[in-house]
Amino acid sequence: MTRRKIARPKADRAIWCCNSWTSTWGFALFLPLNIADKKLMAKQVAHGRHSPWTRFKHFIKVHLMSTVITTLAVTWVGISAMVYWLEDTVKDSNIHSLQDGLWWGIVTFLTVGYGDKYPITGQGRLLATMLMVVGVVTMSIVTAKISTYFLEQALAKGRKTVETDKLKNHFVVCGWKEDMEDLLLHILACNPDMEPHDIVLVAPLSEILVDSFKQHPSLSEVQMVVADYIHESNLRRAAPERARRILIVADQTPNTDGKNPSESEVDARTIMAAMTLSQIARGTLVAAEIYDPKMDHYLKIANVSEVIYTREYSRMILGNATAGTGIANVLYEILSPQASVKIITTAIPDPLVGKTYGEIKRAWTGYYGDSLLLGILENTGNSDSIRHRALRNAQKTANMGELVSNLKRVKSLQFNHPVFAPANEYVVHEGSLAIVLDNQAQEGAAQHEPSAKTA
């Protein structure tokens, strides 16, 4: 039985020979030449991907403007010098110096037709035609690029898209909700030091939604990245590493088929965005909204500092309402931006850090007046910095048993963990905040009282 030879391309045949030699002699150097490599290399050779012409086109595409300007400058100087050399000794010529030639060249490639300088020889007119063609082509490209730039600037200003390089200390919101306008207004109300232009919204919005934001009197300055926030490249456009805080909402943007995503799909997108942010925005505080509380484990892995359990909160409030406790009204009044009495967290004065809760209660009025101390919020801030600080404190002991115990506590840390009305012996550690019921109406009256007395 005779073997029939199979025709192969040269590149494929060379790879086949190398692989045959490898399988025979077992040289590890040629092991990467597998079937996938053969197909890829054959495809590249077939399509000329590595040909000089392909590389030349790629270079022109990447360096278009520099190539155009260089071509125009070289052509202008070269042809102007040649026309001067051809016309200088000709009778009745009006180009008698290199300056005359360069001036004629500028007028020619700009197609101005000034008419004070012009070639009269056949060779000079042929060169003038070449310069005109090069000038028309190159100036058309330059004009188009300039027009595109100004058009993009106008569109960016109209759509309130972002200028990434200028973003700093801003607030990033990822995702979209049906009541997004009300949510953004609430964010502004809860952060009096924040302006609408400090908010960057990252979501795949339609033109109708973008225009509605543009026409809103209070939200027209909100900046937007009209793109899907689960992709790293889109998130980077919002400069999350320089943001003061980031909020990932349960995204309700319709799918490509026009249907709203399921709760599991929404939670999956939230987790994907949180995982990406944990890599590109270390140190920035991230809060995320989630439907299924069982999925919060993944958000904690992604160092999300605050998790909002939307469905769970609703169920708990409704359940309490059936008991007639009035808790629903209490929570509404405390969380409402219009309420004069608010529950807030505030920094604990440095002299009180490391003291017991009883000592802090006794000294509290001297620092914060009539505000009511409710408890302590443990391990606040960015989870990375909290973990590093806890590890540093845990390693301060020389006792091996105590060190092991401290490291176990570090492993079981709960970030932003509230402790209401702790025992007087409870020690308040570094990185904690005080949970306070604050009457802002009294603060406002106290601030105006000195001026009234002076008047």
C-alpha positions, 0 to 999 in steps of 0.5 A, a space after each residue: 500500500 503506497 502513501 499518497 502525498 498531501 500538498 501543503 503550503 510552504 509555511 505549513 509544510 515547514 511547521 509539519 516537519 518541525 513537529 515530526 522531528 520533535 515527536 521523533 527526537 523529543 526536543 523540548 525546544 519545538 514543543 510549542 509548535 502544535 496544531 493551533 500554532 500551525 493554523 494561526 501561522 498559515 492564516 497569517 501567511 495566507 492573509 499577508 498579515 506580516 507583509 510590508 504593505 500591511 505594516 505600512 498601512 498600520 503605521 499610516 493609520 496610527 501616525 496619520 497626522 504626523 505623516 500628513 504634515 511631514 509629507 506636506 512639509 517635505 513636498 513643499 520645500 522640495 518642489 519650491 527649491 526645484 522650481 526656484 532652480 528651474 526658474 531662476 535663470 529663465 528670462 521673464 521669470 519672477 522666481 529668483 530666490 529661495 524665498 520666492 520659491 517658498 512663498 509661491 509654494 505656500 500659495 500653491 498648496 493652499 490653492 489661494 491663487 495669489 498670482 504674484 509668483 508663478 512658474 513659466 517653464 513646462 517643468 515648473 508647471 508640472 511640479 506646480 501641478 504635483 504640489 497642488 494635488 498634494 496640497 489639496 489631499 493633505 489640507 483636506 485631511 487636516 481640515 477634516 481632523 480639525 472639524 472632527 475635533 470640534 464636533 466631538 467637543 460640541 457633542 461631549 458638551 451637549 451630552 455631558 460626557 466626561 473629560 477623564 483627565 480633569 476628574 478628581 474627588 468626584 462621585 461615580 454612580 454605576 448603573 441605571 434605575 427608573 427613579 434615577 433622577 430622584 436618586 441623584 437629587 437625594 445624593 446631592 441633598 445628602 452631600 451639601 458640598 457636592 455639585 451636580 458636575 461632581 457626579 459621573 454616571 456610568 451606564 448604557 443610556 439611550 439618547 432619550 435618557 441622555 437628553 432628559 438629563 440634559 433638560 433637567 434644571 438641577 441635573 444638567 451638569 451631571 457628567 456621563 459615560 454612556 457605556 456598559 460599566 462592567 467593562 474595565 475600559 469604560 470604568 477607567 473613563 470615569 477615573 474611579 481611582 481618583 473618586 471620593 466614593 463609588 456607588 453601584 446601583 442595581 442596574 435596571 437597564 433593559 437588555 438588547 431584547 427590550 426586557 428588564 434583566 432578572 434579579 440574578 443578572 443584576 446581582 451578577 453585573 454588580 459583582 463583576 463591576 465591584 471585582 473590577 473596581 477592586 483592581 483599578 480603584 484600590 483605596 476608594 470607598 465603594 458601596 453596592 446595591 444587591 438583591 440577594 443577600 446570599 451574594 454579599 460574600 462576593 462583594 466583601 471579597 471585592 472590598 466593598 465597604 457598604 452593601 445595600 440589601 434593597 429587598 431585605 430592607 423593604 421586607 424588614 420595614 414592612 414586617 415592622 409596620 405590621 407590629 404597629 411599632 412606628 419604626 417605619 416612620 422613625 426611619 423615614 424621619 431620620 433618613 430624610 434629607 429634609 429632617 432636622 434631626 439626623 442619624 450620622 457618623 462622626 469622627 471620635 476626637 483623638 484624645 478619646 481613641 483607645 478609651 472605654 465607651 463609658 469614658 467617651 460618653 462622659 466626655 462627649 458633651 464637651 466635644 459635640 454639645 447636645 448630639 446624642 451618642 448612640 453607639 460605635 461604628 467599627 472598622 470604617 473606611 477602605 477595607 484594605 487600609 483597615 486590614 493593614 492597620 489591624 495586622 500592624 496592631 496585631 503584630 505588636 505583641 511578643 506573646 505567640 499565643 496572643 499573636 495567633 489570637 489577634 490574627 484570628 480576629 483580623 481574619 474575622 473582621 467585619 467592616 463598617 460594623 455598628 455596635 449600639 449602646 455597648 457596655 461601658 467597658 467596651 474599648 473604642 479602637 482606632 478606625 471607629 466612628 461615633 453613631 450620633 443622633 444630631 439636631 441640625 436645627 439647634 446647630 443652625 440656631 447656635 451658629 446664628 446666635 453670636 451674630 444676633 447678639 453682636 447686632 
